């Protein structure tokens, strides 16, 4: 009796379920296996890479990001990390690429687009190899070895001018110019490169970017931006206070100075005559006066508070010869404490325990239409403020992001003084080294290495494509130049031919390039390993 047999045989039932096995997942959860999973993760990651591809290089285009929140906030940017941070990604592999661009931004500040594009190109090569039935682990092994060879080639090609101050400053200027040339500041890049280098050189070796403050003031043009030694606080002095204080001793505080009501939540006071209400008010005034006494005992002549200061305490302080500034926002207070060498205090009982900040001159200045307070001659001579001027808030926002990138790269360069040439030159050097390794390597790993070399060459290719040049022609010429041993050859975007990057002064920070190589390879490796994607069921709302 065959029919019973068929019912009793569990295999018959399984094949009816389609997926070749009973599903152990909760109803509604989806699972993609093997080829499907790999395909969907490759496709997602490559789509992200193609999204930011067009922003790469000096002729890269910008993107407009419109938020769907209130006020439809608009951002115009070509900073890879900013674009990827702002988009909502559903694909799991694409999220890995978004994360590496964020990590690149935190680590070295620049190269956020390159790292995503490089990882995307590696995956494009890996996809072709997987279709040729090369095992993913073999591909990863090939990529690993290729990455090591490329890193050695990059290190061998780096220059170091730390010993010679003048040459090092020239390197820094070139690095800043190269970083800014792909951003909105490209037309005034000499001006901004000088600002950035001056600001970073003041930091000496500490590399603490908190000391450099960027202030945006709409109006004027980008050329009017300037670097101001000292610290600028975007606040005004209170009415009737002196607008200029010399040899300031500054007490920085975060304390409420507005107690003229009983502040206990839910407290009620019952009195039987108006005179007693007067007594309570007088007691509160005395309390406030005591607090002001304590503040004045510190011997400060400028009191900066993060919170409000009501009229009465302000008047008491003024009578004691202490000028006050209220509502210095959190950033301002933190930075001021850092820059003037003071501490933020919230209790004033012990006059010796609180450290006052010092500064030679505090005065009110005008920038455009606005009044600001400038602290010059601060205790830490490293601090400075870059005031950005520009036509609109969008331009200023992008200018600040670009300048921040340049500052981060310069700080990295000061820490690790090695530099490499730009313009696709290091990529060609690395791909040549990887190809030489591949020609000596037996087995299928060599296919992965050739793929790695192709992915490295994709970066100069995309730079050319964005500039509207004939990419395959130029990259093959570049390859030939490097084959002849011209190790400084790169793409000269301005002439549209192969040029000598050392002459053009296109220089990049070594750490940025190294980070791109390592992060990109690791991210690609992680995505190639995937063979199964499981999505949970969203929790049903009751």
Secondary structure, DSSP 8 states (H G I E B T S, - for coil): -HHHHHHH-HHHHHHHTSSSS---S-TT-EEEEHHHHHHHHHHHHHHHHHHHHTT-STT---EEEE-SSTT--EEEE--HHHHHHHS----HHHHHHHHHHHHHHHHTSS-HHHHHHHHHHHHHHHHHHHHTT--HHHHHHHHHHHHHHHHHHHHHT-EE-TT-HHHHHHHHHHHHHHHHTTSGGGGGHHHHHHHHHHHHHHTTT---GGGEEEEEEEBS-GGG-EEEESEEES----TTS-SEEEEEEEEEE---B---S--STT-----SSHHHHHHHHHHHHHHHHHHHHHHHHTT-SEEEESS-B-HHHHHHHHHTT-EEE----HHHHHHHHHHHT--EES--S-TTTS--EEEEEEEEEEETTEEEEEEEEESSTT-EEEEEEESSHHHHHHHHHHHHHHHHHHHHHHHS-EEEETTTHHHHHHHHHHHHHHHH--STHHHHHHHHHHHHHHHHHHHHHHTT--HHHHHHHHHHHHHTT-TTEEEETTTTEEEEHHHHT-EEEHHHHHHHHHHHHHHHHHHHT--EEEE-------
